[in-house]
Amino acid sequence: MSSSITSCCHFYVESAGTTKSRRNAIWKSPRAAVIPSFHLPMRSNEVKNRTFADDIKALRLITAIKTPYLPDGRFDLEAYDALVNLQIENGVEGVIVGGTTGEGQLMTWDEHIMLIGHTINCFGGSIKVIGNTGSNSTSEAIHATEQGFAVGMHAALHINPYYGKTSIEGLISHFNSVLPMGPTIIYNVPSRTGQDIPPRVIQTLAKSPNLAGVKECVGNDRVEQYTSNGLVVWSGNDDECHDSRWYHGATGVISVTGNLVPGLMRELMFGGKNPVLNSKLMPLVEWLFHEPNPIALNTALAQLGIVRPVFRLPYVPLTKAKREAFVKIVGEIGRENFIGEKDVHVLDDNDFFLVGRY
């Protein structure tokens, strides 16, 4: 009997009208539909630029990097790349992308994740990229952290929920929701969040192998409380970081001042006790934090010619008198110690762009 055979889901139909199922046939899925060993990046040990908590724990100098803008308020990636390159050239080991200093609070999440991905793609082989993917909403923190690790960031920075504060148990649950995704630094800055992260929360979270350490802004007594128990801590206060490092056991600093004088900050963190250099830097540090960060930093980088004098509101530049004071400070510390090659100069009020919608 001659037959024409048509295949459909591996059933065979004979022209005589008899339908047979080849019970012993082996079903094979379409080749294109199967990718061997495929996993979602944020849940895999094969994450791009895979980094472990121990790699982050070793970092001594991390700069909370500034985000520069174009006159219409969009990111100035050319200026940003130059700024990151200057950090690398001066021995900085890591950058916080989109932190308070980088004005993550003024970004959409699309902008935020794009900037993390851009930084990884351009500089991930030369410096550790730590994305600020924290939020006062646990759901947002989870989603942003998944995206951050998916685009390749080495570690996440997480703040405790601010404004709509929660209980101690809520803090633990919040952080435990993001810790499994990858290396994490917890950021404690009660002056901004309105709520301290007490040591018993950190001690509970320390059970996770992904806890790289704590950026601590409460002070050196708290720093030593942690370091004496084997926890890694970075000082979050530039005015205390020398003593944190050399007298209280801190691994290093997550620095704002490093944007301007990364070489001197490296010397402060790597070169041993140096109270003379520390004292020399104090006028600059005090100037930087006279108004809420990053107002002074933005003003300083504009006066050094590193970034355009563009501010996303609600930030506005320092007063003319403070801008003049910065020029004097640069002269006292030495222009050669600051990034860039242009002469520092005092900008006039009308030199600045203030952008409300972007």
C-alpha positions, 0 to 999 in steps of 0.5 A: 500500500502506498501512502503519503505521510504528513507529520504533525506533532509526530503523529502520522496519517496514512492516506488510507485513512488509518491514523497511527501514533508512533508510540515509540517515537522520540519527541524533539522540541524545536531547536531554536526554542531551547537555550542550554543552561540559560538563566535570568542574569539577576538570578545566576552565578554567571552575572556579567562582571560577577563580583563577590562580597569579598571583592567589595570588602577590600575597597578602601577608596570609593568615590560617590561620583557626581552626575554632570548635566547638559544645559537642557538637564540631560546627562552630560556623558562626555563630562561624566566619562572624563570625571570617572577617568580622572578617578581611575587615574588617581587610584580610586577603586570604586564609584557609587553611581546615582547616590545622593552625591550623584543625585539619584534622587532626581533621576527617573529609574530609566535614567538611573539604570542607564547610567549604571549600565553605561558606567559598567560598559565603559569602566567596569574592567578598571573600577568597581561600580556600585549602583545605588538601587535603594528606595523607601519602597521595597518593591522599587528597591527589588526591581531596581536591584534586579535591573542593576545586576542585570546590566552588570553592576558589581554591588548595590548600595541600599539605604533604609526606608526614609520618610515613610519609616518602618519598624526594626522588623520592617528594616530587616525584612526590607534589606533581606528582600534585596540581599540575596541578589548580590553584594550589598553595602548598607548605607546608614545616614540618619540625617537624611532618612530620619531613622538610624539603622541600629546595630542589631539590624546590621548584626542580623543582616550580617548572616547573609554572605552578600553583606559586603559592609556598612557605609556608616555616618553616625560616627566613629564610636559606631564604626568601632563597634562594628569593626571590633566584631569583624564587620567591614565599615566605610566612613560616610563622613569625609571629616572623620574618615582619616581617624575612622581608617587609622584609629577605629578599624574602618576599611576606608571611605565612601567620599564626596571630597574624592571627586575633587582631590582623589589623589590626596584622598588615596594618600589619606586612605593608603599612606598611613596615619597622616594628621598633617594632610588630614588637617590640610583638607579640613577647610575644603571638607567643611566648605563642601558640607556647609550646605547640603551635599551636593550643592557645594560639589556641583559648584566646585566642579563647575568652577574647576571647568570639569562640568557645565554649571548646570543644576537640576532643581531644587539644587542651586549654586552656592553664593558668590562669597562661597564661590570666592572662598573656594578659589582661595581654598584651591590656592591654599591646597594647591591647584595641582592637587585638584582634578582638571587642568583649567584655572579655577575661577569665580563664576557669576550668578548668570553663568549658571543654568537652573533646570526645573523640568528635564 
